[in-house]
Amino acid sequence: MDKVRQRLLILSYAFAPSIGGIETVSDLLARTFSHRGYEVTVLTGISAGGPEPAEPFRVVRNPSWKALISEIWRADIVLQSNLSLRLSWPLWLFFPTKPFILVHHTPLARPEGRLAWQDRLKRWLLWRPYCLSVSAYLASTIRARSRIIPNPYASTVFRRMPEVDRNGDLLFVGRLVPAKGAETLLCAFPYILEHRPESSLMIVGDGPESGPLRELAKKLDIDWKVRFVGSKQGAELAALMNQHKILVIPSHSQPPEALSVVALEGIACGSVPVASRQGGLPDAVGQAGLLFEEGNSHELAHALLNLLDAPERLDYYRSKAETHLKQFRPDVVADAYEFHFNACRR
């Protein structure tokens, strides 16, 4: 089949304008395959919230059951980010031979690891799709055979900017929810200020924990040194990552991180990641950063101080970035996807 005429349908329950890892990856894959000549359509349950921006691919939001069946029928390949039965049920009932690739971004379990009936049903249904997982850790949680394919990052946006002064110290980027562990970083920061009063911390993101985290900063008497700047995306976020020496990713393991795109973006911008040792974060960080025990603010504080006081160590981790990031570049990841597109047809 001529690749130019291949119709790729991406099922992504989360998509722009919502912000998150799956949204970022689905958008990047849609753009990459559109540029490779595929006719790409994205089906999502997320409303646009305004006029649909001009894109090189088509977006169908909140499809009716008729539209859902029609779009799956006309697709040559169906690619789903995490299993959402609301978007994919026709693939079991009406299209049992349609090439269907399911990419696991999170474990099929509740955040605390418990299996609800929905999780058991989804696990049973894994006989149907060709499964991929975004990290070795995540593949180990999937009972069905699951090949490993990394998440890509937007390499044209997230890159070193020599013209930007790297005069900031610590940066946090993520949704302000308990799972992202921002409170662990805030609890570590007083110790850092005690030994290095000139240090600074910027919190990028928004969410239900915004108020409680600001209150915690006041309680710890560090609010005057912590800047909460809200959500940032694209070039604006890349500039902030270029301004900071260290990107802190203190996520908790309920639920575990599968593979942090934020870590890849930070590495690409020259901000050295210091992340919790859990889930797929070791895969994302590689040799380009440091890991610490999840939730251990004391260990985190020591790790951050050691880096801030030793610029040569920061340079060492930055020297590992290019080699580490090769496997996550969109063209390399797209090549891997095309290999699996062909494999799932056999």
N, C-alpha and C positions, 0 to 999 in steps of 0.2 A: 504494500500500500504506500502511495506517495505521502511522505511525511507532511508536506504542505497541507494536505487535505485531512490529516488526522484530527479528529474532534476529541478534545480532552475535556472531561467534565470533572471539576474539583468540587467536592462536597465539604464545606467548612462551616460547621455550626456557628463558629465565631469568626468574624471578619470585620474589616474596617467599616465604619469609623471606630468600632471597639478597639481597645489597645491591649495587646498581650502577645505571648510567644506564638501561638497558633495563628493569630491574625497576621503577624509579621511574616511567618514562613509561608502561609497560603498566598498572601499577596505577592511575595517574591517569586514563588514558583509560577504563579499565573503570568507574571511579567516575563519571566525567563523563557517559558515555553511559548508565549505569544511571539517573542522575538525570534524563536527558533522555527516559526512557521506553523505552529499548531493553532487550530481554532479553539480557543479556550473559553469556557463558560464556568462561572463560579455560582454555586447554589448555596445560600446561607439563610439562617434564621434571624440575622441581624438587620434591622431597618437602617436605611441610609441616614435618616435624621436631617434630610435636606435634599437639594438637587444632586443627582448622581454625577460625580466627576467624570470627565472624559478619561477613559482607560483603553489600553490596547486589547482588552478582553471584555466580555459581557458579564454582568452581574445580575442574577435573578434572586430577589429577596422574598422570603416567606412564601415559597411556591405552593400553589394548591396541589392536591394529589394528582390532578390531571397534568399539570405542568411538570410535576416531578417525574411522572412516568414518561412523559413525552421527551424530556431532556435526557433521561437515562437511555431511552430507546434510540435516540439519534447519536449518542456518544459512541466513539470507538473504544475509549478507555475511560474508566471511572477511577478517580483518585480521591480517597477520603482521609481527612485529618482527624484522627480519633473517631471512634465508632458512635455515630448518632443514628439510632434506628429511625428517628423521625424523618431523616433525609435519605436513608439507604434501604428501607424495608422492601421496595420493589425488586431489588437485586436478588433477594431470596425467593420472592413469590413469582415474579414474572420473567426475570432475566438470569437464570441460573448459570449460563455459560458466558455472560458478558465479562470481559477482562476487568477485574475489580481489584485494585490495590488499596489496602488499608494501612495507614501509617500511624503507629502508636506513639503518642506524645506523653501519655500519662499511664500509670498502671490501671488495670481494670479492677478497681477496688475503691472503697471509700477512703477519704484522706488518712484515716487512722489505720488503714489496712484491712478493715472488716469487709467481708463479701456480702453485699445486699443481693436481693433476688435479681435486680437489674444487671449486676455484675456477673452473676452466675449465668444468666441468659446470654449476655454478650460473649462470655467465654465459650459457651456451647456453640454459638453461631460462628466461631472462628474457622470452622471447616470450610466456609465459603470463600472468603477473600484470600488473596496473596498478601501475606503480612510482612511489614517492615517495621523496625523500631529505630528511634533516633539515637539510641545509645546502647552499649553493651549491657549496662545495668537494666535498662527497660526490657531488652530482649530476654533477660533472665527471668523476668516476671511473667512472660507470656507463655502459656502452656503449648500453644500451637507453634509450629516452626516459624520463626521470625528472623529475617535477615536484617542486618544493621545498615542504616543509611543516615548520615549526619544531617543536622539542620544546616541550611546555608545562612549566611549573613549578607547584608547589602554592601558589598565591597567597594562600590563606587561612592557610597555615602560615608561609610565608616572607614576612615583612613587617617594617616598622620597628616596634620596641618602645621607645617613648619612655621607659618606666620602667626600661629596662636601661642601665647606665652603660657607655659605650664606652671602657673603660680599657685594653684590650688592643691590641697593635700588629699583629702578623703572625699569620695563620692559614693552615694548610694543611688541606684536606679531601680525602680520596681513599683508594683502596686502596693499601697500602704494597707496591707492585710497581715494578720498574724503569721501566716506561712512564710512571708518574706523575711522575717526576723530582724526588722529594723531596730527593735528595742534592744537586741543584743549589741548592736553597734553603738547605740546611744549610751548603754551602760558601760561600754569600754572607753568611751570618749573622755570622761573625767580623769581617768588615769593617764591618758595621753596628754591632756592639757597640763596635768601636774608636772610632767617631765618635759613638756614641749609646749609652752603657753601660746606660741605663735600659730599652732596648728588650727586648721579650719575643716569644717564638714558641711557638705551640701547634700540635701535630701531631694531627689527628683522623683516625683510620682504623686499619686492621689489615691484616695480610697477611704473606707470607713474608719481606719486607724489614724487618720490625719490628726484629729483632735486629741485623742489619747497620747499620741507620740509627742505632740507639742507640749502637752501637760507634763509628760515625763521629762522632757528637756528642761522645763522650768523647775521641776522638782529636783533635778540633778544639778541645777544652777549652771547649765551649759547653753541655755537658749540664746545667749548673746553671741555664741560662737557657732551656732547651727543655723543654716539657711534652708527653709522649706520653700521650694520654688515651683511646686506643682508639676504637672505632666509635661514632658518635652518629647518631641519626636524628630526623626530625620536629621537634617543638617544642623538644627539647633542643638539636638542632643549630642551629635558628633562633636560639635565645638566644645560643649561642656566636658566631654570625655577627654578632649585634647588639652583642656585647661587643668586637669587633675592628675596627680601622680598615681593614685591608687583607687581602684574600683572595689568596693567591699560588697560581697554577696553572701550575707549571713543567713540564708534560707534554712528553715526547719524541714524536717523529713516527713511531715504530715501535711500535705502530701510531699513526696520526694521530688526534687527537680529531675526532670528527664535529661535535658540538655539545654543549658542556659544560652540563649542567643545574645542576651545582654553581655555575658562574659566574652563572647566572640567579638562583639562590637567594641567593647572596652579594649581588648587586646589589640585590635586593628587600629585603634586611636592612640595607642601607646600608654594607656592607663593599665597598670599592672593589677590583675585580679587577686583578691584574697577571699577565698570562698569556703563555705562549710564543706566538710568531708562527708558527703552523702549523695545518694542517687547518682545522676550522671554528671554532677559538677566536676569530678576529677577528669572526665573525658573532655569537658569543655575547656578546662584550665590547662591541662597537659603540663608541660614543663615551662609554660609562660607565666606562672604565678604560684601562689602558695595556698595551702589548705589548712584549716584549723578545725578543732572539734566543735561540732554543732552546738550552739547555745552557750559556749564557753567564752564569756566576755573577757575574762582574765587572759586566756591564751590569745584571743584576738588582739587585745591591747598590746601585748608584748610583740606579736608578729608585726603589727602596724608600726610600732615605735622602731623596731629593728630595721624596717625598710626605710622609714622616713629619715633615720639617722645615718643611712648608708646608701647614698645615691648610686654607688657602683653596683649594689645589689639590684636596684631598680633597672639599671642599664643591662645587667646580665639577663634578667627575665625578659626585657624588651628584645634582646638579641635572639630569643627563641621564638618570637612571634611569627615571623614570616614562614618558617618551616611548619609550625603548628597549624597555621591558618589555611595552608594549601588545600587540605581535605574538605574545608568548609566553604570554599569559594563557589559562587552560584554555578559557574560553568562546569566545575568538577562534580558537584552534586547533581546537576542536570544530566550529565553523562551517565552517572550511576542510575538515576531514575529511568533513563531510556533503556539501559540494560535490563532493568526489571520490567519495563513495559513489554519488551520482547519476550522475556522469560515467562511472564504470566499468561502469554498466549499459547505456550507450548502444551 
